[in-house]
Amino acid sequence: MMAVVLRLLGISAFKKDASSKMVLEEAQETKLKETFGDKFASLFVQGLSEHTESNSVTNSSAATDAGGLGEQLANALREHNAQSLDQKMETVLTEMANLKTKNQNLETLVAKLSGTEETLPEAINPNEFKGKAGVPVVMKVNKSMSAYASLEKFRQTGSATSYAGTTIDVSELKTEFGTFLNVQRNIEIITQLFQGFTSSKYFRQVLAITEYRASQALITSVVQQFTSEWTPSGKTKFTPIIVKNRRHKINVPIKPADVLDSYIFFLYEEGLSPDQMPITKYIIENLVKPQILQDIELRMIFKGKYNEATDVEENDAATPPEDAMDGLETILVEAKTSGNKGINFFVPSFAFNYLTATDEQILKFTSEFVAWIKPMYRGFAMNIHCSFEFWRRYRVAYKNVWGQGSGQVGDFGTDKVDFSNNTLVPLDGMYGSPILFATPAANMVRLRHKNEVPNIINDVQKSNYTVKLFGEFWMGVGFPIGEAVFAYVPNGYNPKDSIENVYGEFDQFPGETGSDDSGA
């Protein structure tokens, strides 16, 4: 019995008091009572105090006393176990009785429902549950607004004369913005903002505050033949390129009188009522957000060149989107000039200009570029990113050279370069560019700040006859490891020049000349 107690308590021997008698600590005695019962613990403590370590309950010369104590302990243990079993059995019987009662109640309810005719649920207006947890809230348009009164007449009559000279009260529109800009809507806006521009799927998203620096390196071979001496092998090469995260904003003035006319005809063409397409949703979804995405793709992430704005005062002229960050094309151009980023730059075997090259030269140039990529990267299924114009020249050249006399009609060949794992992938933001570049997907990153959600459009103010929209976000792009980038960049190319040549000034409509700062 002594061995059982020692094992239970996790000790090899009991402590002794000043008279060399073995004793139990208070915690040990408590554990003994919880496990074997109060009677067993009391008898064991009594027997322990009556025997020294040399005359213990397990090796006592008083066989009668020891035998009697051992029998008493065994009886106490049997009584404890019997009591525990009775208690457990009583608990089980009680639970079974409760389950039986519940089952009888359920059978009664089923019988009652079976004899009752089923009724359909009534329609529920979600607006009645505004603010209740777990219930979606649908925006309720205030049709008492002057603009919606005109819209209702137009929707009913189809005549535009009913709203002639009508505008939207600025305070009313500001109120509607406040109702509309809830968390769910902002999350949808931020999702499209960071995933909606057309080239976004080719970037690996990285969280960063103001900049990002890669933490991986290249290394040479490390395996060698065994010798008994230390012969170090393996050199690391690491040219981390700092990718800057830039802070951007939108300050959009909305003049309701200018929006109302286009909004009405949008409703007419789409067949939607004001409840389905309130004016605020129209402004965000069809005016502001598409322009944000277009600015990111066509002016910023490829051809942008950061130019810090200094000494800016209220009502100064806005800065162009392309001044807000360095795009990938700009990064490559500047890296070729500096020569200190570790990026690999391709030099063709002949003078090349994709605009004037022959079909054979286009194919030869592309084949040389693929063959030039370092062997260790040839196993990657890397995309060769280029402009739409280069991609089209390649496809036409391939068909002209290899399609002649082959009986092929229509499209011929694919975007995958022959005898390689590389595929030509045109990007919208690289329009008109002569640059080609390839890198593993993980090395083409776009940065965002982890704390910007959901504040893209985060404030609405009114000023005289204008509603002002305020918003901000963070974004940056780049290549963390230079040695993993393979690019062709011709001399003298300036990515930023093509923005104005193709799309004009940022504050002009297509085909417009001069500047217009009158607002949206």
WOGIUR-V636323 format. One record per pair of residues at least 6 apart in sequence whose C-alpha atoms are under 8 Angstrom apart, sorted by the first residue. I is the first residue (numbers start at 1). J is the second residue. If there is no record, write none. Layout:
BEGIN
i=I j=J
i=I j=J
END
This chain:
BEGIN
i=1 j=58
i=1 j=70
i=2 j=57
i=2 j=58
i=5 j=32
i=6 j=12
i=6 j=13
i=9 j=28
i=9 j=31
i=14 j=22
i=14 j=23
i=14 j=24
i=15 j=22
i=15 j=23
i=15 j=24
i=16 j=22
i=16 j=23
i=17 j=23
i=20 j=52
i=20 j=53
i=21 j=48
i=21 j=49
i=21 j=50
i=21 j=51
i=21 j=52
i=21 j=53
i=22 j=48
i=22 j=49
i=22 j=51
i=22 j=52
i=22 j=53
i=23 j=45
i=23 j=48
i=23 j=49
i=24 j=45
i=29 j=41
i=32 j=38
i=32 j=41
i=33 j=39
i=33 j=40
i=33 j=41
i=36 j=77
i=36 j=80
i=36 j=81
i=37 j=76
i=37 j=77
i=37 j=80
i=39 j=76
i=40 j=73
i=40 j=76
i=40 j=77
i=43 j=69
i=43 j=72
i=43 j=73
i=44 j=73
i=47 j=57
i=47 j=69
i=48 j=56
i=48 j=57
i=51 j=57
i=51 j=60
i=55 j=61
i=57 j=66
i=57 j=69
i=58 j=66
i=60 j=66
i=126 j=135
i=126 j=136
i=126 j=137
i=126 j=138
i=127 j=137
i=127 j=138
i=127 j=139
i=127 j=140
i=129 j=135
i=129 j=137
i=130 j=136
i=130 j=137
i=131 j=137
i=139 j=179
i=139 j=180
i=140 j=275
i=141 j=274
i=141 j=275
i=141 j=278
i=142 j=148
i=143 j=149
i=145 j=168
i=145 j=172
i=146 j=167
i=146 j=168
i=146 j=169
i=147 j=166
i=147 j=167
i=147 j=168
i=147 j=169
i=147 j=260
i=148 j=274
i=150 j=162
i=150 j=163
i=150 j=166
i=151 j=163
i=151 j=264
i=151 j=274
i=152 j=274
i=153 j=162
i=153 j=163
i=154 j=160
i=154 j=162
i=154 j=163
i=154 j=264
i=155 j=268
i=155 j=273
i=158 j=268
i=166 j=257
i=167 j=256
i=167 j=257
i=167 j=260
i=168 j=256
i=168 j=257
i=168 j=260
i=169 j=256
i=169 j=465
i=170 j=256
i=170 j=462
i=170 j=464
i=170 j=465
i=170 j=466
i=170 j=467
i=171 j=462
i=173 j=256
i=173 j=280
i=173 j=467
i=174 j=460
i=174 j=461
i=174 j=462
i=174 j=467
i=176 j=280
i=177 j=280
i=177 j=460
i=178 j=460
i=180 j=280
i=180 j=281
i=181 j=457
i=183 j=454
i=186 j=453
i=186 j=454
i=186 j=455
i=186 j=456
i=186 j=457
i=187 j=453
i=187 j=454
i=189 j=289
i=189 j=456
i=190 j=453
i=190 j=454
i=190 j=456
i=193 j=289
i=193 j=292
i=193 j=293
i=194 j=200
i=195 j=201
i=196 j=293
i=197 j=293
i=197 j=294
i=197 j=296
i=197 j=297
i=198 j=297
i=198 j=427
i=198 j=428
i=199 j=297
i=199 j=427
i=199 j=428
i=199 j=429
i=202 j=441
i=202 j=444
i=203 j=441
i=203 j=442
i=203 j=444
i=203 j=445
i=203 j=446
i=204 j=441
i=204 j=442
i=204 j=443
i=204 j=444
i=204 j=445
i=204 j=446
i=205 j=445
i=205 j=446
i=205 j=447
i=205 j=448
i=206 j=445
i=206 j=446
i=206 j=447
i=206 j=448
i=207 j=447
i=207 j=448
i=207 j=449
i=207 j=450
i=208 j=245
i=208 j=447
i=208 j=448
i=208 j=449
i=208 j=450
i=209 j=245
i=209 j=448
i=209 j=449
i=209 j=450
i=210 j=244
i=210 j=245
i=210 j=246
i=210 j=449
i=211 j=242
i=211 j=243
i=211 j=244
i=211 j=245
i=212 j=242
i=212 j=243
i=212 j=244
i=212 j=245
i=212 j=447
i=212 j=480
i=213 j=240
i=213 j=241
i=213 j=242
i=213 j=243
i=213 j=480
i=214 j=240
i=214 j=241
i=214 j=242
i=214 j=480
i=214 j=481
i=215 j=240
i=216 j=238
i=216 j=481
i=217 j=236
i=217 j=237
i=217 j=238
i=217 j=239
i=217 j=481
i=218 j=236
i=218 j=237
i=218 j=238
i=219 j=234
i=219 j=235
i=219 j=236
i=219 j=237
i=220 j=234
i=220 j=235
i=220 j=236
i=221 j=233
i=221 j=234
i=221 j=235
i=222 j=233
i=222 j=234
i=223 j=233
i=224 j=233
i=238 j=481
i=238 j=483
i=239 j=341
i=239 j=342
i=239 j=481
i=239 j=482
i=239 j=483
i=240 j=341
i=240 j=480
i=240 j=481
i=240 j=482
i=241 j=341
i=241 j=479
i=241 j=480
i=241 j=481
i=241 j=482
i=242 j=480
i=243 j=476
i=243 j=477
i=243 j=478
i=243 j=479
i=243 j=480
i=244 j=476
i=244 j=477
i=244 j=478
i=245 j=447
i=245 j=448
i=245 j=449
i=245 j=474
i=245 j=475
i=245 j=476
i=245 j=477
i=246 j=324
i=246 j=325
i=246 j=474
i=246 j=475
i=246 j=476
i=247 j=324
i=247 j=472
i=247 j=473
i=247 j=474
i=247 j=475
i=248 j=324
i=248 j=472
i=248 j=473
i=248 j=474
i=248 j=475
i=249 j=470
i=249 j=471
i=249 j=472
i=249 j=473
i=250 j=457
i=250 j=469
i=250 j=470
i=250 j=471
i=250 j=472
i=251 j=468
i=251 j=469
i=251 j=470
i=251 j=471
i=252 j=288
i=252 j=468
i=252 j=469
i=252 j=470
i=252 j=519
i=252 j=520
i=253 j=466
i=253 j=467
i=253 j=468
i=253 j=469
i=253 j=519
i=253 j=520
i=254 j=466
i=254 j=467
i=254 j=468
i=254 j=469
i=254 j=519
i=254 j=520
i=255 j=465
i=255 j=466
i=255 j=467
i=255 j=519
i=255 j=520
i=256 j=465
i=256 j=466
i=256 j=467
i=258 j=520
i=259 j=283
i=259 j=520
i=263 j=279
i=263 j=282
i=267 j=273
i=267 j=274
i=267 j=277
i=295 j=321
i=296 j=321
i=297 j=428
i=297 j=429
i=298 j=428
i=298 j=429
i=298 j=430
i=298 j=499
i=299 j=321
i=299 j=322
i=299 j=429
i=299 j=499
i=300 j=321
i=300 j=322
i=300 j=323
i=300 j=324
i=300 j=325
i=300 j=326
i=300 j=327
i=301 j=325
i=301 j=326
i=301 j=327
i=301 j=328
i=301 j=429
i=301 j=476
i=301 j=477
i=302 j=326
i=302 j=327
i=302 j=328
i=302 j=329
i=302 j=330
i=302 j=429
i=302 j=430
i=302 j=495
i=303 j=322
i=303 j=326
i=303 j=327
i=303 j=328
i=303 j=329
i=303 j=330
i=303 j=429
i=303 j=430
i=303 j=495
i=303 j=496
i=303 j=499
i=304 j=321
i=304 j=322
i=304 j=323
i=304 j=324
i=304 j=325
i=304 j=326
i=304 j=327
i=304 j=330
i=304 j=495
i=304 j=496
i=305 j=322
i=305 j=323
i=305 j=324
i=305 j=325
i=305 j=326
i=305 j=327
i=305 j=330
i=305 j=496
i=306 j=322
i=306 j=323
i=306 j=324
i=306 j=325
i=306 j=326
i=307 j=323
i=307 j=324
i=307 j=325
i=308 j=323
i=308 j=324
i=309 j=319
i=320 j=506
i=321 j=506
i=322 j=496
i=325 j=476
i=326 j=476
i=326 j=477
i=327 j=477
i=327 j=478
i=328 j=477
i=328 j=478
i=329 j=430
i=329 j=435
i=329 j=495
i=330 j=494
i=330 j=495
i=330 j=496
i=331 j=478
i=332 j=487
i=332 j=489
i=333 j=489
i=333 j=493
i=333 j=494
i=335 j=341
i=335 j=343
i=336 j=343
i=336 j=345
i=336 j=489
i=341 j=482
i=341 j=483
i=342 j=481
i=342 j=482
i=342 j=483
i=343 j=482
i=343 j=483
i=343 j=484
i=343 j=485
i=343 j=486
i=343 j=487
i=344 j=482
i=344 j=483
i=344 j=484
i=344 j=485
i=344 j=486
i=344 j=487
i=345 j=486
i=345 j=487
i=345 j=488
i=345 j=489
i=346 j=369
i=346 j=372
i=346 j=486
i=346 j=487
i=346 j=488
i=346 j=489
i=347 j=488
i=348 j=365
i=348 j=368
i=348 j=369
i=352 j=361
i=352 j=365
i=353 j=434
i=354 j=362
i=354 j=390
i=354 j=393
i=354 j=434
i=358 j=397
i=359 j=393
i=359 j=394
i=359 j=396
i=359 j=397
i=359 j=398
i=359 j=400
i=359 j=401
i=360 j=397
i=360 j=401
i=362 j=393
i=362 j=394
i=362 j=397
i=363 j=394
i=363 j=397
i=363 j=398
i=366 j=417
i=367 j=417
i=367 j=418
i=370 j=417
i=370 j=420
i=370 j=422
i=373 j=486
i=378 j=420
i=378 j=421
i=379 j=421
i=380 j=421
i=380 j=440
i=381 j=421
i=381 j=422
i=381 j=423
i=381 j=440
i=382 j=421
i=382 j=422
i=382 j=423
i=382 j=438
i=382 j=439
i=382 j=440
i=382 j=441
i=383 j=422
i=383 j=423
i=383 j=424
i=383 j=425
i=383 j=438
i=383 j=439
i=383 j=440
i=384 j=422
i=384 j=423
i=384 j=424
i=384 j=425
i=384 j=436
i=384 j=437
i=384 j=438
i=384 j=439
i=385 j=424
i=385 j=425
i=385 j=426
i=385 j=427
i=385 j=436
i=385 j=437
i=385 j=438
i=386 j=424
i=386 j=425
i=386 j=426
i=386 j=427
i=386 j=430
i=386 j=433
i=386 j=434
i=386 j=435
i=386 j=436
i=386 j=437
i=387 j=426
i=387 j=427
i=387 j=428
i=387 j=429
i=387 j=430
i=387 j=431
i=387 j=432
i=387 j=433
i=387 j=434
i=387 j=435
i=388 j=426
i=388 j=427
i=388 j=428
i=388 j=430
i=388 j=431
i=388 j=432
i=389 j=431
i=389 j=432
i=389 j=433
i=390 j=432
i=390 j=433
i=390 j=434
i=391 j=424
i=391 j=425
i=391 j=426
i=395 j=412
i=395 j=413
i=395 j=414
i=395 j=415
i=398 j=412
i=398 j=413
i=399 j=411
i=399 j=412
i=399 j=413
i=403 j=412
i=415 j=423
i=415 j=424
i=415 j=425
i=416 j=422
i=416 j=423
i=416 j=424
i=417 j=423
i=417 j=424
i=432 j=498
i=433 j=495
i=434 j=489
i=434 j=490
i=435 j=487
i=435 j=488
i=435 j=489
i=435 j=490
i=436 j=487
i=436 j=488
i=436 j=489
i=437 j=485
i=437 j=486
i=437 j=487
i=437 j=488
i=438 j=485
i=438 j=486
i=438 j=487
i=439 j=484
i=439 j=485
i=439 j=486
i=440 j=484
i=440 j=485
i=443 j=479
i=443 j=480
i=443 j=481
i=443 j=484
i=444 j=477
i=444 j=478
i=444 j=479
i=444 j=480
i=445 j=477
i=445 j=478
i=445 j=479
i=445 j=480
i=446 j=475
i=446 j=476
i=446 j=477
i=446 j=478
i=447 j=474
i=447 j=475
i=447 j=476
i=447 j=477
i=448 j=473
i=448 j=474
i=448 j=475
i=448 j=476
i=449 j=473
i=449 j=474
i=449 j=475
i=452 j=472
i=452 j=473
i=452 j=474
i=455 j=471
i=455 j=472
i=455 j=473
i=456 j=470
i=456 j=471
i=456 j=472
i=456 j=473
i=457 j=469
i=457 j=470
i=457 j=471
i=457 j=472
i=458 j=469
i=458 j=470
i=458 j=471
i=458 j=472
i=459 j=469
i=459 j=470
i=459 j=471
i=460 j=467
i=460 j=468
i=460 j=469
i=460 j=470
i=461 j=467
i=461 j=468
i=461 j=469
i=462 j=468
i=479 j=485
i=503 j=510
i=504 j=510
i=504 j=511
i=507 j=515
i=507 j=516
i=507 j=517
i=508 j=514
i=508 j=515
i=508 j=516
END
